[in-house]
Amino acid sequence: MMKPTFSLNQEDEALRLLIDQTSKVNLAQWSLVCAERVLPYFVSKFPADDRPHEALEALKNWIDTGNFSMKE
């Protein structure tokens, strides 16, 4: 079974090179910052939905430990 890879919808070679040369931890930290900036908009519409918070906590845990389970 092939491991899934990150895919871009656009043909931007410079962006692809940047992503390929950046560590997964750095990309995860960047995505965490982006998600935390827009999370208040989601929470304002869906205050009872804890899934985004749980996903961000799982990402923080992965950044800190390198451990992740799909069950989470």
N, C-alpha and C positions, 0 to 999 in steps of 0.2 A: 504494500500500500504506500502510495506516494504521500509525503508530508505536504500539507497545504502551504502555499506561499502567499505572501502579501501581493495584492494585485492593484494596479492603478487603472482608472477608467480612461486616462488620457495618455497620450504618447509623449510624455515629457522625460526625455533621457536624463537631463540634469537632476530632476527630482528622483528618478529611479536610482541613479548613482549615489545620491545623498542618502537615500534610505538604505541601500545595500551596504554603505560604508559606515553607517551609524549603528551603534550597539542596540540590541533589543531593549536593554534597560533604559537607555537614553530616550528611545522612541516611546517607551511606556511612560516615562516621567513626563514627556512632552504631552502625550495624549491625556494623562491625568490632569495636568494643568488646564488643558483645553476643556475637558469635560466638567471640571469643577467651576469653570467660568460660566457655563450655560446651565448647570444643574438647577440654580434657583428658578429659572424659567419653567423647567419641567415640574419642579416641586410645587410651584404656584398653581399649576393646572391639575396636578395629580398628587396632592399631599399625602395620600395614604399608600402610595406605591413606593415600596422600599427597595425595589430591584436595582435602580441606579446606584443607590448608596451601597448596597451589598456588592455590586459589581466593582465599584471603586475601591471598596475595602479589600476585595480579592486581588485587585491589581496592586494596591499598596503592599499587600502581603507578598505577592510575587516579586515585586521590586526589592523588598527587604530580604526575602529568604530564597527566592528562586523556586519555591514550591507552589504548584497549582494543581487542582483536581477539577475535572469537568463536573464532578458531582456537586461541587460548590456552586 
